[in-house]
Amino acid sequence: MTAMLTRPVADVVVAAQNVLARRIGRAIRLVDPVGLGGSGGSVVLRVRVVANEDVGLPRTLVVKAMNRIGRVEPGVESSDSAFLREMACYQFANTLPRPRRPGADMICCDPVQRLMILSDLGNGPRLSRLLSDPSRVSNALSAVAQALGRMHAGTVGRENDFAALLRRAEVAHQTDAMRSRAASAVDELPDALGEFLGIDVASDIVDEVRNSVSLFRGGRFAAFSPSGMCPDNMVMGSDGVRFVDYEWGGFRDAMLDLAYPLTMFPGCLCALDVSERQSEMMIDAWRAEVVDVWPQVRDDRLMRRRLLEAQLLWVWISTAWFLPDAENERVAAVYDHGLYQSRKAVLPQRWRLVAATAERAGRRDLAQFGEAVADALVTG
């Protein structure tokens, strides 16, 4: 197991004061720290700025500090690499025009302390809260799609700029860390489906999913993605949805981002009944933002085909993570919102969504496979 040694709040605040003092050139006091959650690997605080004169800082800031690692399993990406990747993502986002920035601004950072100081996105509701209210689901999902499209359109063609920031930060894993996890999941799931559900997967379907892992390399619709899009990592503000976690950020095919909420946020165990009408609303909201840079998305047949590829890949990965692994289910259960359900409830829903998308795309073979997996998950 990986042992996380949590950094005391007081130590994080003192470290942030020192980082700001070096940046501003005078002493800065940060008071009234309030915890904003964070993953098991980080401490995230909102703090109030106290200064005797104008120092050009907002009244409140957010401090994100990586925890100290006591022991790391072989093959697990180090927290240093994750921090440096996130730092590079914020540096890249800071270069975008302000309306295109997908989240907070980075005020300053300290790679040695593994600490970032960010602008405060405020007290807007997390997407998880909005999606827990049936009357707000459609508008919330459309807002997510619009925000994704705005981010994608603003970052097309900037992959070399991002790669340069990764090189400058000396990120050990300059390739997309998510891609290697996806490739492993593709190889693992056929055996898991056989062992747990008694399902034999046709080799042509395995080959199709394996080829779709290339979406994590970018390609035709390459754009920046925050990747860690759990509903708890998105905030609704006056200017739309903002993203708050870039630890997995990078350039990849934008269809992966659009397919992510369409398949109920497959990195966690969120149960969300996305109707066909809501799916179409999301696609239209995203398409309106990107059509000027990717005019080919006007083609409905292309959209259905590419989204099916991305959705199948995400549901495949999600099933590989959660079907055989009770530990992953326990980790997913820590999210404090009403969307969480057991894997036995969530995974069949995701496969039925894939089956419906496949039916609309004219892929009866994949539709039948998706329904068969869903049925086996319910009865198995």
C-alpha positions as CSV (number, residue, x, y, z in Angstrom):
1,M,0.0,0.0,0.0
2,T,1.0,3.6,-0.5
3,A,1.4,5.4,2.8
4,M,0.4,9.1,2.8
5,L,1.7,11.3,5.6
6,T,-0.7,14.2,5.7
7,R,0.8,17.7,6.0
8,P,-0.5,19.6,9.0
9,V,-2.6,22.6,8.1
10,A,-0.4,25.0,10.0
11,D,2.7,23.9,8.1
12,V,0.9,24.3,4.8
13,V,-0.1,27.9,5.7
14,V,3.4,28.8,6.8
15,A,4.9,27.3,3.6
16,A,2.3,29.2,1.5
17,Q,3.2,32.5,3.3
18,N,6.9,32.0,2.5
19,V,6.2,31.2,-1.2
20,L,4.0,34.3,-1.5
21,A,6.6,36.5,0.3
22,R,9.2,35.5,-2.2
23,R,6.9,36.3,-5.0
24,I,5.5,39.6,-3.7
25,G,8.7,40.8,-2.0
26,R,7.2,41.4,1.4
27,A,5.6,39.5,4.2
28,I,2.1,38.1,3.7
29,R,-0.2,36.7,6.3
30,L,-2.7,34.0,5.5
31,V,-5.4,33.3,8.1
32,D,-8.7,31.4,8.6
33,P,-7.8,28.2,6.6
34,V,-10.8,26.2,5.5
35,G,-10.4,22.7,4.1
36,L,-11.8,22.2,0.6
37,G,-11.3,18.5,0.5
38,G,-8.6,17.3,-1.9
39,S,-7.6,13.8,-2.8
40,G,-5.8,11.4,-0.4
41,G,-2.6,12.8,-1.9
42,S,-3.2,16.5,-1.3
43,V,-4.3,19.2,1.2
44,V,-6.5,21.9,-0.3
45,L,-7.3,25.1,1.8
46,R,-9.0,28.4,1.2
47,V,-7.2,31.1,3.1
48,R,-7.8,34.8,3.7
49,V,-5.1,37.3,2.8
50,V,-4.1,39.9,5.4
51,A,-1.8,42.7,4.3
52,N,-1.0,46.2,5.6
53,E,-1.0,47.6,2.1
54,D,-2.2,46.8,-1.4
55,V,-0.1,43.9,-2.7
56,G,-2.3,43.1,-5.7
57,L,-3.7,39.9,-4.3
58,P,-7.3,38.8,-4.0
59,R,-8.9,38.7,-0.6
60,T,-8.9,34.9,-0.6
61,L,-6.7,32.3,-2.2
62,V,-6.6,28.5,-2.5
63,V,-3.5,26.6,-1.4
64,K,-2.9,23.1,-2.7
65,A,-0.1,21.1,-1.2
66,M,0.9,17.5,-2.0
67,N,1.2,15.2,1.0
68,R,4.6,13.6,1.9
69,I,4.9,10.1,0.7
70,G,6.1,7.5,3.2
71,R,6.1,4.4,0.9
72,V,5.3,3.9,-2.7
73,E,4.3,0.7,-4.5
74,P,6.4,-0.2,-7.5
75,G,5.0,1.1,-10.8
76,V,2.9,3.8,-9.1
77,E,3.4,7.3,-10.4
78,S,5.2,9.4,-7.8
79,S,3.5,12.4,-6.2
80,D,6.4,14.5,-7.5
81,S,5.6,13.7,-11.1
82,A,1.8,14.3,-10.5
83,F,2.5,17.6,-8.9
84,L,4.9,18.7,-11.7
85,R,2.3,17.7,-14.3
86,E,-0.4,19.7,-12.5
87,M,1.9,22.7,-12.2
88,A,2.6,22.5,-16.0
89,C,-1.1,22.3,-16.6
90,Y,-1.8,25.5,-14.6
91,Q,1.2,27.2,-16.3
92,F,-0.3,26.3,-19.7
93,A,-3.8,27.4,-18.7
94,N,-2.4,30.8,-17.5
95,T,-1.2,31.4,-21.1
96,L,-4.8,31.1,-22.5
97,P,-7.1,34.1,-23.0
98,R,-9.0,34.5,-19.7
99,P,-12.4,33.4,-21.2
100,R,-10.8,30.2,-22.4
101,R,-9.1,29.3,-19.1
102,P,-10.8,26.1,-17.8
103,G,-10.2,26.7,-14.1
104,A,-8.4,28.8,-11.5
105,D,-5.3,30.9,-12.2
106,M,-2.0,29.9,-10.7
107,I,-0.6,32.8,-8.7
108,C,2.7,31.1,-7.9
109,C,4.1,27.7,-6.9
110,D,7.1,26.0,-5.3
111,P,8.1,22.7,-6.9
112,V,10.4,21.9,-3.9
113,Q,7.6,22.4,-1.4
114,R,5.1,20.8,-3.8
115,L,2.8,23.7,-3.2
116,M,0.6,25.8,-5.5
117,I,-1.3,29.0,-4.7
118,L,-4.3,29.5,-6.9
119,S,-7.1,32.0,-7.4
120,D,-10.3,31.2,-5.5
121,L,-13.2,30.0,-7.7
122,G,-15.6,31.0,-4.9
123,N,-18.4,29.1,-3.2
124,G,-20.3,28.0,-6.3
125,P,-21.9,24.5,-6.0
126,R,-20.0,21.4,-7.0
127,L,-21.4,19.6,-10.0
128,S,-22.1,16.6,-7.8
129,R,-24.7,18.7,-5.9
130,L,-26.4,20.0,-9.1
131,L,-26.6,16.5,-10.5
132,S,-28.2,15.2,-7.3
133,D,-31.2,17.5,-8.0
134,P,-33.2,16.1,-10.9
135,S,-34.6,19.5,-11.9
136,R,-31.0,20.8,-12.5
137,V,-29.4,17.8,-14.3
138,S,-30.1,18.9,-17.9
139,N,-28.8,22.4,-17.5
140,A,-25.8,21.2,-15.5
141,L,-24.8,18.7,-18.1
142,S,-25.2,21.2,-20.9
143,A,-23.0,23.6,-18.9
144,V,-20.3,21.0,-18.6
145,A,-20.4,20.3,-22.3
146,Q,-20.2,24.0,-23.1
147,A,-17.2,24.4,-20.8
148,L,-15.4,21.5,-22.4
149,G,-16.0,22.8,-25.8
150,R,-14.8,26.3,-24.9
151,M,-11.6,24.7,-23.4
152,H,-11.1,22.5,-26.4
153,A,-11.5,25.3,-29.0
154,G,-9.1,27.5,-27.1
155,T,-6.3,24.9,-26.9
156,V,-6.3,23.3,-30.4
157,G,-2.9,23.4,-31.9
158,R,-1.1,24.2,-28.6
159,E,0.2,20.7,-27.8
160,N,3.8,21.6,-28.5
161,D,3.5,24.5,-26.0
162,F,2.3,22.2,-23.3
163,A,5.0,19.6,-24.1
164,A,7.6,22.3,-23.7
165,L,6.3,23.1,-20.2
166,L,6.4,19.4,-19.3
167,R,10.0,19.2,-20.4
168,R,10.9,22.4,-18.5
169,A,9.4,20.9,-15.4
170,E,11.3,17.6,-16.0
171,V,8.1,15.6,-15.6
172,A,9.1,12.0,-15.4
173,H,5.9,10.8,-17.1
174,Q,5.7,13.2,-20.1
175,T,3.4,10.8,-21.9
176,D,-0.2,10.6,-20.8
177,A,-0.2,8.6,-17.5
178,M,-3.9,7.7,-18.2
179,R,-3.0,6.1,-21.5
180,S,-0.9,3.4,-19.8
181,R,-3.7,2.7,-17.3
182,A,-6.2,2.5,-20.2
183,A,-4.0,0.0,-22.1
184,S,-3.7,-2.2,-19.0
185,A,-7.5,-2.1,-18.5
186,V,-8.1,-3.1,-22.1
187,D,-5.9,-6.2,-21.7
188,E,-7.3,-7.2,-18.3
189,L,-11.1,-7.0,-18.9
190,P,-11.6,-10.0,-21.2
191,D,-10.2,-12.3,-18.5
192,A,-12.2,-10.6,-15.8
193,L,-15.4,-10.9,-17.8
194,G,-14.8,-14.5,-18.2
195,E,-13.9,-15.1,-14.6
196,F,-16.7,-13.1,-12.9
197,L,-19.5,-13.3,-15.5
198,G,-18.7,-16.2,-17.8
199,I,-18.6,-14.0,-20.9
200,D,-16.3,-14.7,-23.8
201,V,-15.3,-11.5,-25.6
202,A,-14.8,-11.8,-29.4
203,S,-11.3,-10.9,-30.5
204,D,-12.5,-8.3,-33.0
205,I,-14.2,-6.3,-30.2
206,V,-11.0,-6.6,-28.1
207,D,-9.0,-5.3,-31.1
208,E,-11.4,-2.5,-31.6
209,V,-11.1,-1.3,-28.0
210,R,-7.3,-1.7,-28.0
211,N,-7.1,0.5,-31.1
212,S,-9.2,3.1,-29.4
213,V,-6.5,3.6,-26.7
214,S,-4.9,5.8,-29.4
215,L,-7.4,8.5,-28.4
216,F,-5.2,9.2,-25.4
217,R,-2.5,10.3,-27.8
218,G,-4.5,13.1,-29.3
219,G,-5.0,12.8,-33.1
220,R,-7.7,14.3,-35.2
221,F,-9.5,16.2,-32.3
222,A,-6.5,16.8,-30.0
223,A,-7.1,19.4,-27.3
224,F,-6.2,20.0,-23.6
225,S,-8.1,17.9,-21.1
226,P,-8.1,18.1,-17.2
227,S,-9.0,14.4,-17.3
228,G,-9.9,14.1,-13.6
229,M,-13.6,15.0,-14.2
230,C,-15.3,13.6,-11.2
231,P,-18.4,15.7,-10.4
232,D,-16.6,16.8,-7.2
233,N,-13.9,18.3,-9.4
234,M,-16.2,20.8,-11.2
235,V,-17.6,24.0,-9.8
236,M,-20.5,26.0,-11.2
237,G,-19.8,29.7,-11.1
238,S,-21.2,32.9,-12.7
239,D,-19.2,32.2,-15.8
240,G,-20.1,28.5,-16.2
241,V,-18.4,25.3,-15.1
242,R,-14.8,25.4,-14.0
243,F,-12.4,22.5,-13.4
244,V,-10.3,22.2,-10.2
245,D,-8.0,19.2,-10.6
246,Y,-5.3,18.8,-13.3
247,E,-3.2,16.0,-11.8
248,W,-4.0,13.9,-14.9
249,G,-4.1,16.7,-17.3
250,G,-2.8,16.6,-20.9
251,F,-3.6,16.6,-24.6
252,R,-5.9,13.9,-25.9
253,D,-8.8,13.4,-28.2
254,A,-11.6,15.7,-27.2
255,M,-14.2,13.0,-27.7
256,L,-12.9,11.3,-24.6
257,D,-13.9,14.4,-22.6
258,L,-17.3,14.7,-24.1
259,A,-18.0,11.0,-23.7
260,Y,-17.0,11.1,-20.0
261,P,-20.2,12.7,-18.6
262,L,-22.2,10.8,-21.2
263,T,-21.1,7.6,-19.6
264,M,-21.7,8.7,-16.0
265,F,-18.2,9.8,-15.1
266,P,-16.5,6.4,-15.3
267,G,-13.6,7.1,-13.1
268,C,-15.9,6.9,-10.0
269,L,-19.2,5.2,-9.2
270,C,-21.7,7.8,-10.1
271,A,-25.2,6.7,-10.9
272,L,-26.8,9.1,-13.3
273,D,-29.6,8.3,-15.8
274,V,-28.5,10.3,-18.9
275,S,-31.4,10.3,-21.3
276,E,-31.1,10.4,-25.1
277,R,-32.5,14.0,-25.0
278,Q,-29.9,15.1,-22.5
279,S,-27.1,13.4,-24.5
280,E,-28.2,15.3,-27.6
281,M,-28.3,18.6,-25.6
282,M,-24.7,18.0,-24.5
283,I,-23.5,17.2,-27.9
284,D,-25.1,20.3,-29.4
285,A,-23.7,22.5,-26.6
286,W,-20.2,21.2,-27.2
287,R,-20.5,21.3,-30.9
288,A,-21.5,25.0,-30.9
289,E,-18.2,25.9,-29.2
290,V,-15.9,23.8,-31.4
291,V,-17.5,23.9,-34.9
292,D,-15.3,26.8,-36.0
293,V,-12.1,24.9,-35.4
294,W,-13.5,21.4,-36.3
295,P,-16.1,22.0,-38.9
296,Q,-16.3,18.2,-39.5
297,V,-18.3,17.8,-36.2
298,R,-21.4,19.0,-38.1
299,D,-21.5,15.4,-39.5
300,D,-23.8,13.5,-37.2
301,R,-22.6,10.1,-38.4
302,L,-19.0,11.0,-37.6
303,M,-20.1,12.2,-34.2
304,R,-22.0,9.1,-33.4
305,R,-19.1,6.9,-34.5
306,R,-16.4,8.8,-32.6
307,L,-18.5,9.1,-29.4
308,L,-19.3,5.3,-29.5
309,E,-15.5,4.6,-29.7
310,A,-14.8,6.9,-26.7
311,Q,-17.8,5.7,-24.7
312,L,-17.0,2.0,-25.2
313,L,-13.4,2.7,-24.2
314,W,-14.4,4.5,-21.0
315,V,-16.9,1.8,-19.9
316,W,-14.4,-0.9,-20.7
317,I,-11.9,0.9,-18.5
318,S,-14.4,1.5,-15.7
319,T,-15.5,-2.1,-15.7
320,A,-11.9,-3.3,-15.5
321,W,-11.3,-1.0,-12.5
322,F,-14.4,-1.8,-10.5
323,L,-15.6,-5.3,-11.4
324,P,-12.9,-7.3,-9.7
325,D,-11.6,-4.8,-7.2
326,A,-13.6,-4.1,-4.0
327,E,-10.8,-1.8,-2.8
328,N,-11.5,0.6,-5.7
329,E,-15.1,0.5,-4.8
330,R,-14.3,1.5,-1.2
331,V,-12.2,4.4,-2.5
332,A,-15.0,5.6,-4.8
333,A,-17.4,5.6,-1.8
334,V,-15.5,8.4,0.0
335,Y,-17.0,11.0,-2.4
336,D,-19.5,13.0,-0.3
337,H,-22.5,13.2,-2.6
338,G,-25.7,11.4,-3.4
339,L,-24.6,10.1,-6.8
340,Y,-22.6,7.2,-5.5
341,Q,-24.0,3.7,-5.8
342,S,-22.5,0.2,-5.8
343,R,-20.6,-1.1,-8.8
344,K,-23.3,-3.7,-9.2
345,A,-25.8,-0.9,-9.7
346,V,-23.7,1.4,-11.8
347,L,-21.8,-0.8,-14.3
348,P,-24.9,-2.3,-15.9
349,Q,-26.2,1.2,-16.5
350,R,-23.0,2.2,-18.3
351,W,-23.1,-0.8,-20.6
352,R,-26.7,-0.1,-21.5
353,L,-25.7,3.5,-22.4
354,V,-23.0,2.1,-24.7
355,A,-25.6,-0.3,-26.2
356,A,-28.0,2.6,-26.9
357,T,-25.2,4.6,-28.5
358,A,-24.1,1.6,-30.6
359,E,-27.7,1.1,-31.7
360,R,-28.0,4.7,-32.9
361,A,-24.7,4.4,-34.7
362,G,-25.8,1.3,-36.6
363,R,-23.5,-1.1,-34.7
364,R,-25.9,-3.8,-33.8
365,D,-23.0,-6.2,-32.8
366,L,-21.8,-3.8,-30.1
367,A,-25.3,-3.1,-29.0
368,Q,-25.9,-6.8,-28.4
369,F,-22.6,-7.1,-26.7
370,G,-23.3,-4.2,-24.4
371,E,-26.7,-5.6,-23.4
372,A,-25.2,-9.0,-22.8
373,V,-22.6,-7.6,-20.4
374,A,-25.3,-5.5,-18.7
375,D,-27.5,-8.5,-18.2
376,A,-24.7,-10.6,-16.8
377,L,-23.6,-7.9,-14.4
378,V,-27.2,-7.8,-13.0
379,T,-27.5,-11.5,-12.6
380,G,-23.9,-12.4,-11.9
